Amino acid sequence: MEKARKGMKPAKLPASLFKMWREHLDSYKREYPNVKFIPTVNAFEKLVDQKSWDAQAACIKEAAKSLKKSPDMDQVEKLVTPLAIMGYFGAEENLSRRTFIPIIEACSQFVGKADALSLYYHKYLDPSDNEFREKPYSQKALAIYATLSFTLGHQLVVNHYVETLRFLVTALEHGVAELKTGSHTAVERDQSMNDVQFSLKTVLVLLARSLEVNHQLFEQVVENKDPVLTLLFGKLVSILLDLCVDTSTFIKECNQVAGMAIGAIINLSNNAEFARDWILGWFFTTGSDLAIDSILNVSPSQALVGPEGWASRDAPMIFILRGLVSSLRREVAILDCPSDIQLVPTLKKSSYKNIHELLFTSVNLFCERPELDSACKVITFESMATWLQQTKDLMDKCTDAALMDKVSGPIERQNMDQLVHYVCDHWDDPIDSLHYKMRTIFELALDTFDIKTKFYNKQAEYADFVDSLLKMLLMTDWHRKVKYALLNMMVEKVESTDALLLIEPHLIEKCLFSMDGLVLSPQITSFILSFLYRRIQDKIPGHADFKGHNGKIKDETPEAKTATQEWIDVWANPLLKCLTSASDILRRNASGFILQPLFKISPQAFWYTIRVLQDTQDARWKHEFNSAHRLSAFIAVLKSGRGLDIVDGSSYTETDEPNKISVDTLKLAIYHADSQVRIDVLGLLCESRKATAPVTKIELNMMKLFLPLNMNSTAPEFRQQLCAHLSKLLMRLRGNLYSQHRTYKSLLVYADKHTDEKQSNALLDAQDNLKHIDQGEAFLNWLCDHVANSLYPGASYQRVATALRILNTVGKVFGITELPRLDKLKEQPDFPFRVPIATSRFSKLLIDALMNRYDFNRSLAFDILCQFPSPLPGMDDKGHVQDLLWWGLNNVTSTRAGESDSGAMVFRLIFTKYVVGLGYDLSPERSLSSAGAVPDAAVAFTEKLLDLLEKQVTIAKTNLLLAAQQHPMHGTLLALQYIFSELNYTTLAKDDWRKTHTRALALIHLTCDTVMEVLSDPSPEGNVPSSFRDMEETMNDLIQAQNEEDSMDESGGPKHQVILSCCWRAVKEASSLLEVIVSKAPASENPEKEDAVISYQDLITSGGLFKRLLTCIRHRGAFSAVYPAYVSLNTRLITCRDPALSQLPGQWLDDNLDSLTSSNISITRRSAGLPLCILAIVSSESGTKKTLLSKAMHYLLELASAVPPADADQRIDLPQVHAYNIMRTIFMDSKLGTHVLEYASDGFSLAINGFSSFSWAIRNCSVMLFSTLLQRTFGTKKIKDEHSTVNTLTGREFFVRFPDLHPYLLKELEVAMNQLSTNDMGVHPGLFPILTLLSRMQPTKADGDEEKNVLSPFVPLVMPCAASAIYKTREMAARALVPLIVSIVPIVQSLLEVTPGLSQNEIHGRFLQAQFLLRGHFYSHQPKTRLAPFIEQTPQLLLELLPELTQERFCHMNSATLLTLVNEFFIETKWLEKSAFEDYAEELQQLALTSFKQVREQYVAYCIEHMKDDKPGIGSYLLRQAMANIIVTHSLQSDKVDDVLFLITDRDYEVRLLVLEKLLSYFSQNSSSKHLALQCILVERTYSGEDNLNCYVLIARLLMTLDSNQPFPTDKLKFSLTEYWNTLVQQFNEKKSLSVTESVLPLLGALISQLLTNKIDNEWVQTCVSTYCGYIKKYSQKEITLPLREAVVKSISYSISTVLSDKSPQDARIQVELALIELLQDDDVDVRQDTANIVSGALHLSAPVLYERGVELVYRELVKEQSQSLVSILAERMNQQVDLVYLWESETGQRALFEKENPNIYKEELIDVQWTAMNLSILTKDIPLNTNISALMQSQAQFYKLIKSMTRTFMQKGPFGITARENVFSAAYQSITYLNIVLENMTQLPSTMKSSAQELLNALKLLQEAWIHPLLWELLQILSNKLGSLLRLQISQPLFLLAPDSKHI
């Protein structure tokens, strides 16, 4: 009854009840002034003062508990009993009402009577009683329902049965009358609907429960003994019948319950024949004259039982059927029907024995109707499920054949097949409840059929049914959900799992390889596990009762061991194929879904899998498994075992121990290129089933290796999984440390109590525990330091995001200030140490992170800071806080959106932590000073911020350009938005804040008014307000513009751009601020009197503003930002209890809809914000009944269907266009879900009709609407090919969901075909969209034949499209024909029969249809019986066509199409290689070899003979291309490459292109094949001869594929390698085409490798190498285009083995290594990974490494190049000669509106700096670094003096002053590091440097740690020490970005 509140707490008791209690208690006290209340009454007194439900419930429990003790009977009778009964009836819902039942029952036992309960029940039902008058009927009905659920209440209702029934009938009458008047508000309507709904449900319960009075009273009605009771029942039945019929006024649940109540009333009749005749006479027959009609004076109307009641979309008869199915008792249902009755016309053809069969037939009629309303459809299938369940129950009890005949009549094979069809058609229905009904129907259909066949000993019939069902399911596409769900249910139904394997031997493999997406993987997993669990029961001895996932396989006997291994063999091989697949999605899903469940029940399977993965000699690694992914599979399996504790932390070893996991293996996985391998090894390190499992030293060390390399991952899911796994490790670590600490203290206590050896052992054990604790503490300290260092200025988004998430995780696990309470511990746990998070360093770092340019990082940093104590550690000085606020102000007032957002976040933090938390009085503006003590600091702060906004708006009203450049509003508005969102309206002082809210609302309106002129301009992107014309004289004083129209002024942007940015951002933030206020702030009619801060008028005014913004603004960014705010407002208004407000959205909707036809609306061709304005209203409704959506859609459909005026093309404000655009927006909205799908049919019809409009605007809108509907109905494309089965629906599914489209499409297609047949050149505009729609379907394979196929009627209309004169029509018709045909072979054969008289167009169309039919069907599963006739019969047809081809009776295009078809299906025959036919593929291939032989020979001969003919005419190149295709295909099948060489020089580039593509594919698959003649031709073509760029590109690629080691065949050509090289270099430098440049670069790499290998003319080779390396260096830079950088990677892959060898010059090696470093940090992830693979191969690594690891490895290789030139290069990279003072000044100057985008946002320059510093430090120990650093020292000294000069206000630049600015920090870090390296190798300073050094040292002494970023301060400490001592000491550099093993090179 209260399903909506399931899982929620009960509502607290109402205030009216407390008033009643107080009055009763006071009355008793007056009567007994000296009474002492018993504990139960005291509990009630205490209850009156409780505010929350939890406290109230506690008091009620206390009262019930205390009542068990010997109570005072007088108080029990006069106080406790009335109070409990008042509470029971006064509660507002049953959840809270039930808590009083124990007290009422206890009181009844004590007092011995229930008079009080009866008295109050009578008063409760009396509408005139004052105590309960305010209770709505719905609450009272719920109370009656609850009363029936306990014994005392049950008897109470029985005693007052007639009174109760009368009350419920009155409630129904009242509710129905109220709803039918239609004059009330939405809230009142909802209340009336609730009254009807809950009264109906209570009536049903009252009638259906086995109450002893029910049948007695009804017999009095039937016998007409009690006229009053008869009248009451007559009135009830009349209401119920009306409720069944009226489907528009009442929700479907009311209709359904009314039908069930009617069934319950009929079931009250004691006479079964009377009940049967009543049912037949009222609902199923005509012309009946029933006594009950005259008794009750009521009968069903024709609207219910007439044709309309059966045939309408909301057919009310289904509700009656639902009631009869659920209510009738068995004797009535199976009683034989009279033979002479006349059934209603709808059922005249039905056969029946009894009402039971009649109900099945009737319900089945509705199941067959796809056009039913969705809610009715749910009720229909629910009725079918109920019928099946009752039938099953009856069949289970049948003992004789006669009874079984009566019960099981409809349980026949044909009906069962039909039920299965229903299940398949509706399984993927978007209505969830329908999905559940299908599951029930399928299970019950199988069960009932099984029971019947067993009863009649016809088990073979059931077995045949199951077998055919299995075959049908296994033939279904492998990417359909229904397949696996039904197979899962079938597993328990089959006799043995062998039945499935017999039909599909590769079942497990095909299922696993279908797990290539997340959607299907859970369903597939569920089926596979069910199958394997069942197989355990079938095959392993002693496991017949195996418990599934909770069981374990026990192989204690030899037979069990053998059977277990056989069970493992069923799935292990396919699973290992999947785990080693090239698809990362397959590997991830297989390991994530399958492994753990299988290993959990069978650890034996785990060890078997491990053995296979470790045994590289296993033959399967050569043929079945992909060894490249062996490590991936190994780690995935290990991880699953670790999660199940099959292996644990002690399994890791640093030495080679047997049965242990080597640390080297873990490192391989940590460094691996595959992210899944890395995340799996992380899971392996972190996961454990035991919360306190020890965390070993090896695990912690591996974590230290893992984290630095993976902090910068660009994959969001990887970062998320990283933090999830780390959280598990930290939880383990916390539990283990806590356990170790407790043990440590216990050991110390034990040692104190003992002496000698016991004491010594205890102390030793305690020392071991302490060692583990220290180890854990050291790791956590390292982790915190690593996180802090990772938050350096300039760190990448992903590094900062990962660091913050790790910090947040550490804080949640170990606490910010104290450890969170552990599970099951009431007290604060004693932990050995505190993790250093709430420190000054982290406070400042997190505040600085608020300036991060990414919103996620800012928000996360703010959330962490909110967990810190107030004031923040290290930030307790009020002056510093004020400076920080002004730092935020500098950013808030920035024109750049990112900076203003960051500044607003600073305001939010300070407001939360200091203004609200500590009451600081701070000034947002510099000109304002603190006012001293203020009553409410938050109000004062907000008012000052509003003052700032008011000033900015005032300037904007005067001079918008000046405001946009110097006083932007958006930052201030965002700051205010953050402030208002932080307000807690339950605690704040409403009186103080009311004025502030009023002022804020006024300023929001003023802001929007100010910028409206710009944003509502027809072209806002280039608009400068006209008011500026009056300001031109003053403009020159404000702006220095070089170009009047598009110049860069001093603020860094064109005028119109600056203004537009300011305006739309102001509207965006103003709307968001208004949304916060109107959605959160308490509102009332009179705020001052009702403790609210805004008024209802404020909400109305805000809605008016939103409407105006959405309907007037043209700028998409602006009106898109307003939309969510308007949604929030409408949601609040619709749910408001005030009638005037709740009706507002509906009125606004009416206004918007009316405005569409008004003459003054003129927006853009996309209708601008108007669609969003309407969508915001219709999407705000909650619940299932979308009244506003229905109103809007019906109006829009009607408007859009109107014929536009003749001058429509000259108007831009066509109402129909707006209607189309609005509907398109509504259909696109995901919030409306399935609610919009009921209008999809009308939408499709409208869109298709719109294609025929004479108005271009409507045709354009129709195209967009049609495209939207395709996406909405078929779903977003899963893969690129929209005609793939995963992107389609079966025809049956589609037309079941949208039945109205079937007749419409047939009708429109017929009209289009008539036009096509009468006018050869004219095509109906609706033809193309209809064909497109049909082409997106797939045939329903379950249909079996054409007659049952719902798409068959379209076939005779689509096939004639082949004759169209328009090529695109013919092609689209061919695509559309594919899903329409089930038996394709006869159709294809008929299409290939060319009869005389056919036009060339029709021949072409027929060939196309045959081609697409074969493509659409033969590449998916087809039965052998369908393929074999095609292979045997079709070749003769093709041979008959050959003379026509030879005699040129076909045009060139038709000949080309025919040859293409012949090549694809008779020569190439890839369709025969599909795994779908693997069971009989070999047999079919042998058949094709003989049947196709003659076709192949003759067609190949024809093509060779005619290839050299000159065939002029249209499409001649297509014909020659098709002939070349056949020649190449046939030749390459026989490996006769020589036969196609002549085609490479063909005159048509299309032919050359095709041949080259085929050769490239051939040699890519046969990589070991070489062909010298072909190679020579290709080299000649690149040297001179190939003028087509695409051919040139393919030739270059083919050359590399043929022989990348020796691309130039030295002795076979007329020109030398030198000439060839020079020609290629010339082509490269000329840059004729980018594609040529990209092709030549890899070729140059291969040639360089050949040159260095052959050692030709060493000096010239060295020059070539230098030239090549110069290209590599130049084109690997981030500014170069991506394709060219990819070409560099490809080129390096060919040359790296030789260029990095000793044969290459050292400088060249250095250049290539530096280029590799650059490419390993490229912005494109593929470039990075490809380069990492190259590096892995060049260094002969056993597994490919991650690119971050690749950078480390290349830098390690680079340092081996011990040369002065390398030192010079590295020193030059470090010493950039940047003036830090100038850099800071440029940072603070005017900047452009939009920051220039960095072409590589992935790369972190600091990584290069640290590696360069390390390498320089190593190299300069042996190679002198000759450099003068005086200028560098002087520059730094000046910079430090600048810092010193800012000390008083350094916080105004941020928590670390200017040193935290990204550019300043990077330059300072680099120059200080370089200075340290130079000084490190000096024994004394040269005299020329001493003065500079002294100046620098003096400047350093002036600095303080608080002014400098921590990382810079660390370096400066080293620098200061070196300057002071100049001793050659080894002082390690803090290279925090490098992994631990990289710091010890």
Salt bridges, closest charged atoms under 4 A:
GLU45 OE2 - LYS29 NZ 2.93
ASP54 OD2 - LYS9 NZ 2.69
GLU62 OE1 - LYS46 NZ 3.79
ASP74 OD1 - LYS78 NZ 3.30
GLU77 OE2 - LYS113 NZ 3.84
GLU93 OE1 - ARG5 NE 2.74
GLU131 OE2 - LYS123 NZ 2.73
GLU163 OE2 - HIS122 ND1 2.72
GLU173 OE2 - LYS235 NZ 3.82
GLU178 OE1 - HIS184 ND1 3.74
GLU223 OE1 - LYS225 NZ 2.66
ASP246 OD2 - LYS180 NZ 3.89
GLU253 OE2 - LYS201 NZ 2.65
ASP277 OD1 - ARG276 NH2 3.07
ASP314 OD1 - LYS252 NZ 3.79
GLU331 OE2 - ARG329 NE 2.99
GLU371 OE2 - ARG369 NE 2.80
ASP373 OD2 - LYS252 NZ 3.80
GLU382 OE2 - ARG322 NH2 3.26
ASP396 OD2 - LYS392 NZ 3.53
GLU412 OE2 - LYS452 NZ 2.86
ASP417 OD2 - ARG413 NE 3.41
ASP425 OD2 - ARG1292 NH1 3.00
ASP447 OD1 - LYS493 NZ 2.55
ASP450 OD2 - LYS454 NZ 3.39
ASP464 OD2 - ARG413 NH1 2.94
ASP467 OD2 - LYS471 NZ 3.37
ASP477 OD2 - HIS479 ND1 3.86
ASP498 OD1 - ARG535 NH1 2.89
ASP498 OD2 - LYS539 NZ 2.70
GLU504 OE1 - LYS510 NZ 3.07
GLU509 OE1 - LYS577 NZ 3.43
ASP516 OD1 - HIS479 NE2 3.19
ASP538 OD1 - ARG534 NE 3.06
ASP584 OD2 - ARG588 NH2 3.48
ASP618 OD2 - ARG620 NH2 2.90
GLU624 OE1 - LYS577 NZ 3.81
ASP645 OD1 - ARG642 NH1 3.53
ASP674 OD2 - ARG587 NH2 2.36
ASP680 OD1 - LYS639 NZ 3.54
GLU687 OE2 - HIS725 ND1 3.67
GLU687 OE2 - LYS728 NZ 3.14
GLU699 OE2 - ARG642 NH2 3.44
GLU699 OE1 - ARG732 NH2 3.26
ASP785 OD1 - ARG841 NH1 3.53
ASP830 OD2 - HIS741 NE2 3.57
ASP830 OD2 - LYS745 NZ 2.26
ASP855 OD1 - ARG858 NH2 3.43
GLU899 OE2 - ARG896 NH1 3.81
GLU899 OE2 - ARG1791 NH2 2.64
ASP901 OD2 - ARG858 NH2 3.72
ASP921 OD1 - LYS944 NZ 2.87
GLU925 OE2 - LYS951 NZ 3.31
GLU943 OE1 - ARG999 NH1 2.60
ASP947 OD1 - ARG999 NH2 2.41
GLU950 OE1 - ARG999 NH2 2.64
GLU982 OE2 - ARG908 NE 2.82
ASP991 OD1 - ARG994 NH1 2.94
ASP1009 OD1 - ARG1108 NH2 2.60
GLU1044 OE2 - LYS1055 NZ 2.78
GLU1069 OE2 - LYS1068 NZ 3.05
ASP1091 OD2 - LYS990 NZ 3.96
ASP1150 OD1 - LYS1191 NZ 3.21
ASP1151 OD2 - LYS1107 NZ 3.70
ASP1213 OD1 - ARG1211 NE 3.65
GLU1282 OE2 - HIS1283 NE2 3.85
GLU1293 OE2 - ARG480 NH2 3.03
ASP1343 OD1 - ARG1292 NH2 3.09
GLU1371 OE1 - LYS1368 NZ 3.01
GLU1444 OE2 - ARG1449 NH1 3.12
GLU1448 OE2 - LYS1511 NZ 3.30
GLU1464 OE1 - ARG1415 NE 2.86
GLU1468 OE2 - LYS1470 NZ 3.74
GLU1468 OE2 - LYS1558 NZ 3.35
GLU1478 OE2 - LYS510 NZ 3.65
GLU1483 OE2 - LYS1424 NZ 2.56
ASP1510 OD1 - ARG1547 NH2 3.65
ASP1538 OD1 - HIS1571 NE2 2.63
ASP1546 OD2 - ARG1520 NH1 2.71
ASP1548 OD2 - ARG1520 NH1 2.72
GLU1586 OE2 - ARG1552 NH2 3.01
GLU1586 OE1 - ARG1581 NH2 2.89
ASP1587 OD1 - ARG1552 NH2 3.54
GLU1630 OE1 - LYS1632 NZ 3.61
GLU1718 OE1 - LYS1803 NZ 3.08
ASP1722 OD1 - ARG1685 NE 2.54
GLU1752 OE1 - ARG1749 NH1 2.78
GLU1757 OE2 - LYS1760 NZ 2.95
GLU1761 OE1 - ARG1709 NH2 2.95
GLU1787 OE1 - ARG1861 NH1 3.38
GLU1795 OE2 - ARG853 NH2 3.59
GLU1795 OE1 - ARG896 NH1 3.98
GLU1804 OE2 - ARG799 NE 2.81
GLU1805 OE1 - LYS1803 NZ 3.90
ASP1808 OD2 - ARG1773 NH2 3.76
ASP1808 OD2 - LYS1803 NZ 2.95
GLU1862 OE1 - ARG853 NH2 3.53
GLU1880 OE1 - LYS1922 NZ 3.78
GLU1895 OE2 - LYS1841 NZ 3.09
ASP1941 OD2 - ARG1749 NH1 3.34
